[in-house]
Amino acid sequence: MSPALKEGQLVLFSHARDYKQGQVVIAYYHGREIVKRIHDYKDGLVYLVGDNEDQSTDSREYGWLVDRHIRGKLVWPRV
């Protein structure tokens, strides 16, 4: 899958906590904000993947994250 968002694209995130599989979220990991898609969500843990699998650094490399690392979900543009 090609990336849903382009570098430098303006986006709007909501601080809502009702996350679902497939949603694009912004998370805080190792001192930086990352934008990834929720691949799986269970028991307070999220598995995040990038849309560009070949070039994405995501949960396949750093594992499951505690859901409190998620800062919000993408609300605009809809992807």
Sine and cosine of phi, psi and omega as CSV:
sin_phi,cos_phi,sin_psi,cos_psi,sin_omega,cos_omega
0.00,0.00,0.67,-0.74,0.04,-1.00
-0.99,0.13,0.39,-0.92,-0.03,-1.00
-0.84,0.54,0.67,-0.74,0.01,-1.00
-0.98,0.21,-0.43,0.90,-0.03,-1.00
-0.88,-0.47,0.51,-0.86,0.04,-1.00
-0.99,-0.16,0.50,-0.86,0.06,-1.00
-0.86,0.51,0.75,-0.66,0.00,-1.00
1.00,0.09,-0.05,1.00,-0.02,-1.00
-0.94,0.35,0.66,-0.75,0.04,-1.00
-0.97,0.25,0.75,-0.66,-0.01,-1.00
-0.71,-0.71,0.31,-0.95,0.03,-1.00
-0.80,-0.60,0.79,-0.61,0.01,-1.00
-0.90,-0.44,0.50,-0.86,0.05,-1.00
-0.93,-0.37,0.58,-0.82,0.02,-1.00
-0.99,0.10,0.25,0.97,0.02,-1.00
-0.86,0.51,0.47,-0.88,-0.05,-1.00
-0.94,-0.35,0.27,0.96,-0.02,-1.00
-0.99,-0.13,0.96,0.29,-0.09,-1.00
-0.99,0.13,0.53,-0.85,0.01,-1.00
-0.70,-0.72,0.40,-0.92,0.06,-1.00
-0.85,0.53,0.70,-0.72,0.02,-1.00
1.00,-0.10,-0.27,0.96,-0.01,-1.00
-0.97,0.26,0.54,-0.84,0.11,-0.99
-1.00,0.01,0.76,-0.65,-0.05,-1.00
-0.76,-0.65,0.30,-0.95,0.16,-0.99
-0.94,-0.33,0.77,-0.64,-0.05,-1.00
-0.78,-0.63,0.34,-0.94,0.02,-1.00
-0.95,-0.31,0.87,-0.49,-0.03,-1.00
-0.62,-0.78,0.84,-0.55,0.02,-1.00
0.77,0.64,0.73,0.68,0.09,-1.00
0.99,0.17,0.14,0.99,0.03,-1.00
-0.66,-0.75,0.41,-0.91,0.05,-1.00
-1.00,0.02,0.70,-0.72,0.02,-1.00
-0.81,-0.58,0.53,-0.85,0.03,-1.00
-0.91,-0.41,0.89,-0.45,-0.06,-1.00
-0.61,-0.79,0.18,-0.98,0.03,-1.00
-0.98,-0.22,0.65,-0.76,0.05,-1.00
-0.96,0.27,0.89,-0.46,0.05,-1.00
-1.00,-0.01,-0.61,0.79,0.02,-1.00
-0.48,-0.88,0.50,-0.87,-0.05,-1.00
-0.56,-0.83,0.86,-0.51,0.01,-1.00
-0.37,-0.93,0.63,-0.77,0.12,-0.99
0.74,0.67,0.68,0.73,0.04,-1.00
0.98,0.18,0.14,0.99,0.02,-1.00
-0.88,-0.47,0.57,-0.82,0.03,-1.00
-0.81,-0.59,0.59,-0.81,0.08,-1.00
-0.92,-0.40,0.91,-0.41,-0.12,-0.99
-0.96,-0.28,0.66,-0.75,0.07,-1.00
-0.74,-0.67,0.49,-0.87,0.10,-1.00
-1.00,0.04,0.44,-0.90,-0.01,-1.00
-0.94,0.35,-0.47,0.88,0.02,-1.00
-0.99,-0.14,1.00,0.08,-0.15,-0.99
-0.83,0.56,-0.60,0.80,-0.06,-1.00
-0.94,0.35,-0.44,0.90,-0.09,-1.00
-0.85,-0.52,0.15,0.99,-0.08,-1.00
-1.00,-0.09,0.67,-0.74,0.18,-0.98
-0.99,-0.15,0.89,-0.45,-0.12,-0.99
-0.47,-0.88,-0.35,-0.94,-0.08,-1.00
-0.89,0.45,-0.31,0.95,0.11,-0.99
-0.90,0.43,-0.40,0.92,0.03,-1.00
-0.98,-0.18,-0.71,0.70,-0.11,-0.99
-0.96,-0.27,0.04,1.00,0.11,-0.99
0.99,0.16,-0.18,-0.98,-0.01,-1.00
-0.93,0.36,0.58,-0.81,0.08,-1.00
-0.92,-0.39,0.53,-0.85,0.12,-0.99
-0.93,0.36,0.68,-0.73,-0.12,-0.99
-0.88,0.48,-0.31,0.95,0.03,-1.00
-0.93,0.36,-0.22,0.97,0.08,-1.00
-0.97,0.25,-0.27,0.96,0.04,-1.00
-0.98,0.19,0.78,-0.63,-0.02,-1.00
-1.00,-0.09,-0.41,0.91,-0.02,-1.00
0.10,-1.00,0.11,-0.99,0.01,-1.00
-0.90,-0.44,0.49,-0.87,0.00,-1.00
-0.94,0.35,0.78,-0.63,0.07,-1.00
-0.89,-0.45,-0.36,0.93,0.05,-1.00
-0.45,-0.89,0.71,-0.70,-0.08,1.00
-0.96,0.28,0.36,-0.93,0.04,-1.00
-0.98,0.21,0.77,-0.64,0.00,-1.00
-0.85,-0.53,0.00,0.00,0.00,0.00
